[in-house]
Amino acid sequence: MFSSKRSSIIFVFIAFLLMLSCAAFFVIRGIEYYDEGYILYSAQRINQGEIPYRDFHFAYTPGSIFLTSFAFKIFGESILSERLMAFFISFLTLALLFFITRKISGNKLLLLIPALVYLFWGVAHINFVWPVMLAIFSGVLNCFLLLEGQAKRKNVYFLLAGSSVVVTALFKQNFGIALLVSNFLGYLFLKEFKDTKRVFYYLLGFAGALSLFLFYLLLSRSFIQFIDDFITYTIDRIIIEGTLNTQFIYGDSLVNKIIKTLLFLSPFLMASFSFFLSLKNKKPYIIIGGFSGLYYLFGIRPTVDYNHLVPLLAISGIPLVISIRLIKKKFIKFVLYILAFFLIILGLHTALFKGYYRWEAPIIENNFFANNPKLLIWLDKGRYEGVQKLSLYIKKRTRENEYIYVNYYAPLIYFLSERRNATKFALHPSNKSMQSYQREVVSNLQSKQVKLLVTHISNQSENTIVGKFINKYYRPIQIIDDFVVWYRVE
């Protein structure tokens, strides 16, 4: 008995170390100007003394930029520092997945599936501090706490579970709501969760964490601005105006459409199957199926694309294991094993050979070490030369801490060039901004006497308030890495 337990511990330890080594390989490679740049530059603004929402607009809840800012304080301001934080979050998530899967089944093969699916669809594809990946960590943590609380009958787990819902909302608001609904389903269907004392501790944890965040907003005098940004970016732009809406079904031929639709639906189908199996067998695992399924429903829209799909696939490993564990028919069990194997191999293949973050060079080609103190990761040589040349050019044409403006969704330029944004905006170029925001941008450019700005080659002649102002008072002086540098006409 002792020998069997010892061999199991050794197996898990070795598997965990190998997965961490693999995660490290992916985490230190690749770069993109857009989403990661948004987090990096927003965290940099915090370290410069600015307050989110009050001093600059931010489309998400602030958990991701607080964590990145904290990483900067420990390791210094670089992409490597932020990636180390991403690696730490991945480490915690992998550990939680091992603990949860061990509760579901003692089978060593099943133990590996959720961790490998998360590794190759999550960490390997989105290897930076991004709200979705943080919400996955806190969602997995919530499931672990509820299962532990139910098994050990300790109220402190329910207190922490309630707090973890608020933490999830602080990482990404829609997933916080999804997790709260998932927990409510557990309350509806599991009698163990209906204990009055447990519900009290859960609500106490939820209310306590929420109160702390509200107190921070009031103390920092950013509450009104936080609500305003939430209404503008989430309610008005996404829900009412549908500015990010895309079609759900992709592909040219009918066969292509069917294959892609099945792939895009697969996380929800796997989550639903495990939910109903758990319900039928009266298992507490329904909270996992609910967590995965509701994350899908709250996360796949409005923008249905590859980058929004991969994190949802990353959490489909646990529902798969639950289904394999509970299904009695051997043929279906065999099919689910094949599906798990296919999912893992496909995730690894796409992570290595598909364009990094969809638009960049594949990870396998990112083998050039960027010794720029702001980078310190491996890139493809062409991208490194582009970002290096652009940031150095901006530095030569401006003074330290001088205001510039990037009229494109490429906030990484601010971060690498170490120049300040003349405005409160960093998310969208002017052709996707409201006219009131555009007028504010023009006012900022005038009042702060901005000499240098950057556009993308695709929007250098846009017919907007900001675009017309740029073309009237600035002239293009250099094209670098698909970006156009403009200088003010004296």
C-alpha positions in Angstrom: 0.0 0.0 0.0 2.8 2.4 1.0 4.7 1.5 -2.2 1.7 2.2 -4.4 1.1 5.5 -2.8 4.7 6.5 -3.0 4.9 5.6 -6.7 1.8 7.7 -7.3 3.3 10.7 -5.6 6.5 10.3 -7.7 4.5 10.0 -10.9 2.5 13.2 -10.1 5.7 15.1 -9.1 7.6 14.1 -12.3 4.6 14.9 -14.5 4.1 18.2 -12.8 7.8 19.2 -13.3 7.6 18.3 -17.0 4.5 20.4 -17.5 6.1 23.3 -15.8 9.2 23.0 -18.0 6.9 23.0 -21.0 5.0 26.0 -19.7 8.2 27.9 -19.3 9.2 27.2 -22.9 5.9 28.8 -24.1 5.8 31.7 -21.6 9.1 33.3 -22.6 8.3 33.4 -26.3 6.3 35.6 -28.6 5.1 39.2 -28.6 2.1 41.3 -29.9 1.4 45.0 -29.8 -2.3 44.8 -28.9 -3.8 42.9 -25.9 -0.7 42.3 -24.0 0.5 45.8 -24.7 -2.8 47.1 -23.2 -2.1 45.3 -19.9 1.6 46.2 -19.8 1.1 49.9 -20.5 -1.8 50.2 -18.1 0.3 48.5 -15.3 3.1 50.9 -16.2 0.8 53.8 -15.7 -0.1 52.5 -12.2 3.6 52.4 -11.3 3.9 56.0 -12.5 1.3 57.0 -9.9 -1.8 57.0 -12.0 -5.1 55.5 -10.8 -7.2 53.2 -13.2 -10.4 54.8 -14.3 -9.7 58.1 -12.7 -6.5 58.9 -14.6 -6.9 56.6 -17.6 -9.7 54.6 -19.1 -9.6 50.8 -18.7 -12.2 48.5 -20.3 -11.8 45.6 -17.8 -11.9 45.3 -14.1 -8.5 46.0 -12.7 -7.2 42.6 -11.4 -4.9 41.9 -14.3 -3.1 45.3 -14.2 -2.8 45.2 -10.4 -1.0 41.9 -10.7 1.2 43.0 -13.5 2.1 46.2 -11.6 3.0 44.1 -8.6 5.3 42.0 -10.9 6.9 45.1 -12.1 7.7 46.2 -8.5 9.3 42.9 -7.8 11.2 42.2 -11.0 11.4 45.5 -12.8 9.4 46.8 -15.8 9.8 44.3 -18.6 7.8 41.8 -20.5 9.7 39.0 -18.8 8.5 40.3 -15.4 4.9 40.1 -16.6 5.5 36.6 -18.1 6.9 35.4 -14.7 3.6 36.4 -13.1 1.8 34.5 -15.9 4.0 31.5 -15.2 3.2 31.7 -11.5 -0.6 31.8 -12.2 -0.2 28.8 -14.5 1.7 26.9 -11.8 -1.1 27.5 -9.3 -3.8 26.5 -11.9 -2.0 23.3 -12.8 -1.6 22.3 -9.2 -5.3 22.9 -8.5 -6.2 20.8 -11.6 -4.2 18.0 -10.2 -5.9 18.2 -6.8 -9.4 18.4 -8.3 -8.8 15.5 -10.8 -7.3 13.4 -8.0 -10.7 13.8 -6.1 -12.5 12.6 -9.2 -10.4 9.6 -10.1 -7.2 7.9 -8.9 -6.5 6.8 -12.5 -3.0 8.1 -13.4 -4.0 8.6 -17.1 -7.1 10.6 -16.2 -5.0 12.7 -13.8 -3.0 14.1 -16.7 -5.8 15.0 -19.1 -7.1 18.3 -17.5 -3.6 19.6 -16.9 -2.4 18.8 -20.4 -5.5 20.3 -22.0 -5.0 23.5 -19.9 -1.3 23.6 -20.7 -1.6 23.3 -24.5 -4.8 25.2 -25.1 -4.3 27.8 -22.3 -0.7 28.5 -21.3 0.8 27.7 -24.7 -1.6 29.9 -26.6 -2.2 32.9 -24.2 1.1 33.1 -22.4 0.8 36.5 -20.8 -1.3 38.1 -18.0 -4.7 38.3 -19.7 -8.0 38.7 -17.8 -9.4 35.4 -19.2 -6.5 33.3 -18.0 -6.7 34.9 -14.5 -10.4 34.2 -14.4 -9.8 30.6 -15.3 -7.4 30.3 -12.3 -9.9 31.9 -9.8 -12.7 29.8 -11.3 -10.8 26.5 -10.8 -9.9 27.7 -7.3 -13.6 28.3 -6.6 -14.4 24.7 -7.7 -11.6 23.3 -5.5 -12.8 25.3 -2.5 -16.4 24.2 -2.8 -15.4 20.5 -3.3 -13.1 20.7 -0.3 -15.7 22.4 1.8 -18.3 19.8 0.9 -15.8 16.9 1.7 -14.2 18.3 4.9 -17.3 20.1 6.2 -15.4 23.3 7.0 -17.1 26.6 6.6 -13.9 28.5 5.9 -13.8 26.9 2.4 -17.2 28.4 1.7 -16.0 31.8 3.0 -13.1 31.7 0.6 -15.3 30.4 -2.3 -17.5 33.4 -1.9 -14.5 35.7 -2.0 -13.1 33.9 -5.1 -16.2 34.9 -7.1 -15.5 38.6 -6.5 -11.8 38.0 -7.3 -12.9 36.4 -10.6 -15.1 39.5 -11.3 -12.0 41.7 -10.6 -10.1 39.7 -13.3 -13.0 39.8 -15.8 -16.5 41.0 -15.1 -18.5 38.6 -17.3 -16.7 35.5 -15.8 -17.4 36.7 -12.3 -21.1 36.7 -13.2 -20.8 33.2 -14.8 -19.1 31.8 -11.7 -21.8 33.2 -9.4 -24.5 31.6 -11.5 -22.5 28.3 -11.5 -22.4 28.4 -7.7 -26.1 29.1 -7.6 -26.7 25.9 -9.6 -24.7 24.0 -7.0 -27.0 25.5 -4.4 -30.1 24.4 -6.3 -29.0 20.8 -7.0 -26.7 19.8 -4.1 -28.2 19.5 -0.7 -24.8 19.7 0.9 -24.6 23.4 -0.3 -28.0 24.3 1.2 -26.7 24.2 4.8 -27.6 27.6 6.3 -24.3 28.1 8.0 -22.4 27.3 4.8 -24.5 29.7 2.8 -23.9 32.4 5.4 -20.1 32.0 5.2 -20.2 32.0 1.4 -22.3 35.3 1.4 -20.0 36.7 4.1 -16.9 36.0 1.9 -18.6 37.5 -1.2 -19.8 40.6 0.6 -16.5 41.1 2.4 -14.4 41.0 -0.8 -16.9 43.2 -2.7 -16.9 45.7 0.1 -13.1 45.9 0.0 -13.1 46.7 -3.7 -15.8 49.3 -3.3 -13.9 50.9 -0.5 -10.8 51.0 -2.7 -12.8 52.7 -5.5 -14.1 55.3 -3.0 -10.8 55.9 -1.3 -9.0 56.4 -4.7 -11.8 58.6 -5.9 -12.4 56.4 -9.0 -15.8 55.0 -8.3 -17.8 57.2 -10.6 -15.2 56.8 -13.4 -15.2 53.0 -12.9 -19.0 52.9 -13.4 -18.7 55.2 -16.4 -16.1 53.0 -18.0 -18.2 49.9 -17.3 -21.3 51.5 -18.9 -19.3 52.8 -21.9 -17.2 49.8 -22.8 -19.4 46.9 -21.6 -23.1 48.1 -21.7 -23.1 50.6 -24.5 -20.3 49.5 -26.8 -20.6 45.7 -26.5 -24.2 44.9 -25.4 -26.2 47.7 -27.0 -24.2 48.8 -30.0 -22.6 45.4 -30.7 -19.4 46.9 -31.8 -17.4 43.6 -31.3 -20.1 41.3 -32.7 -18.9 38.7 -35.2 -20.6 35.7 -36.9 -20.6 32.4 -35.1 -20.2 30.0 -38.1 -17.0 30.3 -40.1 -15.7 28.5 -43.2 -16.2 28.5 -47.0 -17.6 25.0 -47.7 -20.4 23.3 -45.8 -17.9 20.6 -44.5 -15.6 23.3 -43.3 -18.5 25.1 -41.5 -19.6 21.9 -39.8 -16.1 21.1 -38.6 -15.4 24.6 -37.3 -18.9 24.9 -35.7 -18.4 21.6 -33.8 -14.9 22.8 -32.7 -16.4 26.1 -31.4 -19.3 24.3 -29.7 -17.1 21.5 -28.2 -16.3 23.2 -24.8 -20.0 23.7 -24.1 -21.0 20.2 -25.3 -18.4 18.6 -23.0 -19.4 20.7 -20.1 -23.1 20.0 -20.5 -22.5 16.3 -20.8 -20.5 16.2 -17.6 -23.1 18.3 -15.8 -26.0 16.0 -16.6 -23.9 12.9 -15.8 -23.0 14.4 -12.4 -26.7 15.3 -11.8 -27.8 11.8 -12.7 -25.3 10.2 -10.5 -25.8 12.8 -7.7 -22.2 13.9 -7.7 -20.9 17.3 -6.5 -19.1 17.6 -9.8 -22.0 19.5 -11.3 -20.3 22.7 -10.1 -17.4 21.9 -12.5 -19.7 21.3 -15.4 -21.6 24.5 -14.5 -18.3 26.4 -14.3 -17.1 25.3 -17.7 -20.4 25.6 -19.4 -21.3 29.0 -18.1 -17.8 30.3 -18.8 -18.4 29.3 -22.4 -21.9 31.0 -22.5 -20.5 34.2 -21.0 -17.2 34.2 -22.9 -17.7 33.0 -26.5 -19.7 36.1 -27.5 -19.7 38.7 -28.8 -16.4 38.1 -30.6 -16.3 34.5 -31.8 -12.7 33.8 -32.9 -9.8 31.6 -32.3 -8.3 33.7 -29.4 -11.6 33.6 -27.6 -12.0 29.9 -28.1 -8.7 28.6 -26.8 -9.1 29.5 -23.1 -12.6 27.9 -23.2 -11.0 24.7 -24.6 -8.4 25.0 -21.9 -10.9 24.2 -19.2 -12.7 21.4 -21.0 -10.3 18.7 -19.7 -12.0 18.4 -16.3 -15.5 17.9 -17.7 -14.0 15.2 -20.0 -12.5 13.4 -17.1 -15.8 13.6 -15.2 -17.6 12.1 -18.1 -15.1 9.3 -18.5 -15.3 8.6 -14.8 -19.1 8.4 -14.7 -20.1 7.0 -18.0 -20.9 3.2 -17.9 -20.9 2.3 -21.5 -17.4 1.2 -22.5 -17.7 2.3 -26.2 -18.6 5.9 -25.1 -15.8 5.8 -22.6 -13.3 4.8 -25.3 -14.6 7.6 -27.6 -14.0 10.1 -24.8 -10.5 8.9 -24.3 -9.8 9.3 -28.0 -11.4 12.8 -27.9 -9.1 13.7 -25.0 -6.0 12.5 -26.8 -7.0 14.3 -30.0 -7.7 17.5 -28.0 -4.2 17.4 -26.4 -2.3 16.7 -29.6 -4.3 19.4 -31.5 -3.6 21.9 -28.8 0.1 21.2 -28.9 0.3 21.3 -32.7 -1.6 24.6 -33.0 0.4 26.2 -30.2 3.7 25.4 -31.9 2.9 25.9 -35.6 -0.1 28.2 -35.8 0.5 32.0 -35.7 1.2 33.2 -32.2 -1.9 34.9 -30.9 -3.3 34.3 -34.4 -1.5 37.2 -36.2 2.2 36.7 -35.2 4.9 34.3 -36.2 4.5 30.7 -34.8 6.0 30.1 -31.4 8.4 27.6 -32.9 10.0 30.4 -34.9 10.5 32.7 -31.8 14.1 31.7 -31.2 15.9 35.1 -31.1 16.6 36.4 -27.6 15.7 40.1 -27.3 18.2 41.6 -24.8 16.4 44.9 -24.7 15.8 45.4 -20.9 12.1 46.0 -21.6 11.8 42.6 -23.4 14.2 39.8 -22.2 12.2 37.1 -24.0 12.6 35.1 -27.3 11.0 36.6 -30.5 11.3 35.9 -34.2 14.1 38.1 -35.5 11.9 40.1 -37.9 9.5 41.2 -35.1 12.4 42.0 -32.7 14.1 44.2 -35.3 10.8 46.0 -35.9 9.9 46.8 -32.3 13.5 47.7 -31.5 13.8 50.1 -34.5 10.4 51.8 -33.7 11.1 52.3 -30.0 14.6 53.6 -30.6 13.4 56.0 -33.3 10.7 57.4 -31.0 13.3 57.8 -28.2 15.7 59.7 -30.5 12.9 62.1 -31.6 11.5 62.8 -28.2 12.7 63.5 -24.6 12.2 61.2 -21.7 8.7 61.2 -20.3 7.6 63.4 -23.2 4.0 63.0 -24.4 3.3 61.1 -27.6 0.1 59.6 -29.0 -0.5 56.3 -30.8 -3.7 56.4 -32.9 -4.0 52.7 -33.1 -4.6 49.8 -30.7 -0.9 49.2 -30.1 -0.2 50.3 -26.5 3.0 48.3 -26.4 4.6 51.2 -28.2 4.2 53.4 -25.1 5.6 50.7 -22.9 8.7 50.0 -25.0 9.5 53.6 -25.9 9.0 54.8 -22.3 7.0 57.8 -23.5 3.8 59.0 -21.9 0.3 58.9 -23.5 -1.0 62.4 -24.0 -4.6 61.0 -23.4 -6.6 58.8 -21.2 -7.2 56.3 -24.1 -5.2 53.3 -25.2 -7.8 50.7 -26.3 -9.1 51.8 -29.7 -8.0 54.0 -32.6 -10.1 57.0 -33.3 -12.1 55.2 -36.1 -13.6 53.0 -33.4 -14.1 55.7 -30.7 -17.0 57.9 -29.9 -16.9 61.5 -31.2 -16.8 62.9 -27.7 -13.7 60.8 -27.0 -12.2 62.0 -30.3 -12.7 65.6 -29.4 -11.0 65.0 -26.0 -8.1 63.4 -27.8 -7.7 66.4 -30.1 -7.9 68.7 -27.1 -5.2 66.7 -25.3 -2.9 66.8 -28.4 -3.2 70.6 -28.5 -2.9 71.4 -24.8 0.1 69.1 -24.3 1.7 70.3 -27.5 2.3 66.7 -28.7 5.1 66.7 -31.4 5.2 63.0 -32.3 2.5 60.5 -32.9 2.1 57.0 -34.4 -0.5 55.5 -36.7 -0.8 52.2 -38.4 -0.3 52.1 -42.2 -4.0 51.0 -42.4 -5.4 54.0 -40.7 -3.1 56.9 -41.7 -5.8 58.5 -43.9 -8.9 57.9 -41.8 -11.8 60.3 -42.1 -12.4 61.0 -38.4 -12.1 64.0 -36.1 -8.7 62.8 -34.9 -7.7 61.6 -38.4 -8.4 65.0 -40.0 -6.5 66.8 -37.2 -3.5 64.6 -37.7 -3.4 65.1 -41.5 -3.8 68.9 -41.0 -1.1 69.5 -38.4 1.3 66.5 -38.7 3.4 65.0 -41.6 4.6 61.4 -41.9 8.3 61.1 -41.5 9.0 57.4 -41.2 7.4 54.0 -41.8 8.7 51.2 -39.4 7.2 47.8 -38.9 3.8 48.6 -40.3 3.6 51.8 -38.3 3.8 55.4 -39.5 5.6 58.0 -37.4 4.3 61.5 -37.7 5.8 64.8 -36.6 4.1 68.1 -36.0 4.4 70.7 -38.7 5.9 73.9 -37.2 
